Amino acid sequence: MILGVFFVISTLIFAVQTTNEDSQYSADAQQATDKNVAEGYQISPIDIPEDLNFANELVPQQDPEIMERVDREFLVNTYWQSNALLLMKRAHKYFPVIEPILAKNGIPDDFKYLAVAESGLENVVSHAGATGFWQIMKATGREYGLEINANVDERYHLEKSTEVACRYLNKYKKKYGSWTLAAAAYNTGSGSVDKYLRIQKVNDYYDLLLGQETGRYVFRIMAIKEILSHPEKYGFNIQKEDLYAAVPTFKVEVDEPVANFADFANEYEINYKILKRHNPWLREAHLNNQSRKKYTIEIPNKGFYKETKK
């Protein structure tokens, strides 16, 4: 009998302890959850600027369907914070190269954001083979005078590929009469744009029913433009010292074969990796150059990388 009473009492004590521990666990879990929500952090709808435009061509903001598409791009590109921060950092490094080339060719400054939308300002290759910051196809690059072979691919050359993009865009601005349609043609090809215009019997980008990628294209560029131009407005706290900066370089002209670029790099007190980083258009470890063509290779200023390692 005594053992039975002891067993009941022990069971009750264990149950009370377990209940208290569970309650304490729940309280701790709730406290941890509260701590994981950043104080003051909010996810909210975004106010779209009332003067939204691309290359000074106004968006028909009275159209609710258009504004849903605009809203999508602002939300996606604002709340994908890590990507937006990387774009801001890279833009500080590469826009100073792109901007004067656009201006020289009469291309609106907004088109630098087209390069951002195309590649994220990286030398990427698409599944279709489009290459570089401006995502140029091999046939198009050759048509516009870029050298593309096993040794050299100038689609990776920022200045030269930007020149080609300018010529391409000017061609389609002249053809279509608007920068928005020129941008659409850049993305999907003029053949597709011609077909859509003909079938749908309209002459404006905003009136066209397009495939999803091209249908989002101009709106994505506008969202990127707005966010990168006014980062603080969209909650980004980024200082100048956080941005990527261009490495100072000088130019070396080469008009003969180069047997080994690792040895070539060593002559300038850098390594092969650094040489290729500054000259991504050099695609192999050597340069045949039987024609004795003159190439310009960028070399970091002497001692720059050694100083940064100190």
N, C-alpha and C positions, 0 to 999 in steps of 0.2 A: 504493500500500500504506500509506504513511504517513498519507495522508488518511483511509483506511478506519479505521485504528486510532484516529486523532483523533476521528472521528465516534462510534465506540463508546464511547470514554472520556467524551466530552461528554454522550452520552445517559445513561450511568450516573450522572454527576454531577447531571444535571437530575432524574433519577428519585429520587435520594437527597434532593435539596433539596425536591422536591415532597412526598415522604413525610414529611419533617420538618415542612414547612409544614402538611400535613394533620393531623399529630399535634398540632402546636401549636394549630391551629384547633379540633380536637376538645377539647383541654384547656381552651381559652378558652371554648368553648361550654358545657362542663360547669360551669366556674366561674361563668359568667353565669347558668346555670340555678339553681345553688345560691344565688346572690345573690337571685334572684327569689322564692325561698321564704322568707317572713318567719320569722325565728328565733323559735321557740316557738309559732308559729301552728298550730292544730290544728282540724280539722273532725271533730266527734265526735257520737255520739248524745246526746240530751238527756234528763236525768232529769225525769220529769213529777211535779209535786207530788202528794202522796198525798191531799190534801184538795181536789182540784180541784172547783170549783163555779161555777155561774152564778146570781147573785142568791140565794145561800145554798141553791140546789137542787143537791144533790150529783150528780156524774157517776157512773154505774155502772162504776167502774174495774175491776171483776172481769170485764167483758165484753171479750174480746180484739178483737172487731171495732170496738167503740167506741174502744178505746185505739189502734188503728191510725189511726183518723181523727183522734184527738187528736194523735198523734205527727206526723202529716202537717202539721197547722197550726203546731205548735211549730217544726218544722224549717223550713218555708217562711218563717215570719215572723221567726225568729231569724237565719237566714242570708241573708235579703234585707236586709242591714245598712243600706244607704243609705235604704231606705224606713222602716225602724224608727227610724233617727235623726231623720228628718224628722217622723215621728209624735210622737216625744218632744218635739221642739222646738215643734211646733204645740200639743200638749196643754197645755204650760205657759202658753200664751197664751189658749187658749179654754176649758179646763176650769173655771177660776174663774167663767166666765159660765154654763156649763151646769149645774154641780153644785148651786147653790142652787135652780135652777128644778126640777130633778129632786126634790130633797128636799122642796120646798114641795108638790109634787104626789104625794108618796108613792111615787115611783118609785125602786127600788134604784139605788145609785150606779153599779153595774156597767153600767148602760145608757149611760153616757157613752162606753163603748167600742163600743157599737153604732153611734154616730155616726162613730167612727173607722173601723169596718169598712165602713160605708155609703159614706163619701165621702173618707176620709183627712183629714177636717177641712178640706175645701176646698169652695168653691161650684161643684161640678161638675154637669153635666147628663148623665143616662144616655141610652142610645139610645132608651129608652121615654119619655123626657121627665121622669123624676123629677129633682127639682132641689134644690140646696142641701145643707147639711151633713147633713140628715135625709132627703134624697132623697124629697121629698113630691111626689106627682102633682098636677097642676092641679086635678082634680075633688075630690080629698081636701082640698087646701088650702082651696078655696072652701067645701066642706062644713063645715070647722072654723073658718070665719070669716076666713081670710086674704084680703087684697086682691090680686088678680092681674089685671093688665091691661097695656096697652102702656107706661104711665108707671111703674107700681109693681108689683113682685112680691115679696110679703112672705115667700115661701119662702126668699129670700136674707137675711131678717132673722133673725139668730141667736136672739135672745130669743123672738120671736114664733113662729118655727118650732119651737123647743124646747118651748114650751107646747103646740103642736099635737101634737107627738110624744108628750108625756106623756098627753094626753087619749086619743090613739089606743091607747097601750099599756095604760092603765088599763081601757079598754073591753074589750080582749082578755084581760087578766088576769081580769077579772070573768067573762068568757064561758068561758074554758078552765080557770081555776083554777091555772094555773102560768105562771111568767115565761118559761120556755123556749118554751112554745107561743105565748105572746104575742109573743116575739121572732120566732119562725118566721112567724107571721101578719103581722108588720110587714114581713118580707122578701118573702113570696110572696103575701100576701093571705089573708083569712080563708076565702074560697071554696075555695081550694086545700087549706088545712089541713082544713076540714070534709070535703072529698071524701076525702082520704087517711085521716082518722080513721074515716070511715064504711066505706070499702072494706076497710081492714085490720083493723078491729074492735079497735083499741087506743086508749089515751087518754094516752099519754106520748110526748114528743118523741123520746126515745132508743129507743123501740120502732117508730118510723115509718120506712118506706122512702120517702125523699123524693128530689126532683131534686137534682142535684149541688150547685147553689149553696146551696139551703136546707139540704141535708144537711150541708154544711160550716159553715154560718153561725154557729151557737152555739159550735162548737169554735174557729172563727177568733176570735170575740170573746173567748173565754177565753184563748187564746194571746196575743192583743194585750194583754189586761188583765195577765197575768202578766209579760210582757216589759217593758211600760211601768212596772209597779209595782216591778220588781226588775231594772233594767237591768244593774247590775254583775254579777249572777248569770249573765247570759247574754253577758258579755264586752264590754259597752258601757261605755266610759269617757267620760262626759259630765258637764261641770261646769255649774253654774247660769248662768254667764256665756255658755255656748253656747246657751242656750234662748231662744226668741223671747218677747218681752214685749209686753204690751198698751201701746198709746200712750195717755197720759192725755188725756181728752176732756171737753168740756162739751156740754150739750144746748141746741139752739135750736128753738123751736116756730114752725111755719109754718102759717098757716091761709088762705093765699091763693095764687093761681097764681105760679109762678116761671118767668119768660120764658127765662132763660138761666142754667144752673147754673155756667158758667164765670165769669160776672160775680158771681154769688152767692158763689162760692168766694173770689174776689178781695177781697170785702168783709171776709173773715175772714183775709186774708193767707195763704191757701193756694191751690193750683191745683185744677183740675177733677179730675185724676187722684187727688189725695189725698182730695178730697171723696167721690168714688165708691168709693175703697178702704174708707172708713169707713162708707159707706152703700150697699152693693151692691144693696140692694132698690130704689134709684132707677134705673130702667132706661133712661131717656132723658135728653137734655140739657136738658129742661124739665119742668115739672109743670103739668098743666092745672088740676086742682083747682077745677072750676066749682062744686062743692058746698061749698066752703070748709071741708073737713075739716081737722082739726088733725093735722099730722105732726110728729114729733120727729126732728130731724136731729143727728147727732153731729159735732162740730167738734173737731179737735185743739187742745190748749191753745196759746195764743198763743205764737209763737216756737219751738215744739218742733222743727219740721223745720228751721228756720234754725239752731238751736243744734246739731243733729246733723250739719250740713254743715260746721261749723267745723273 
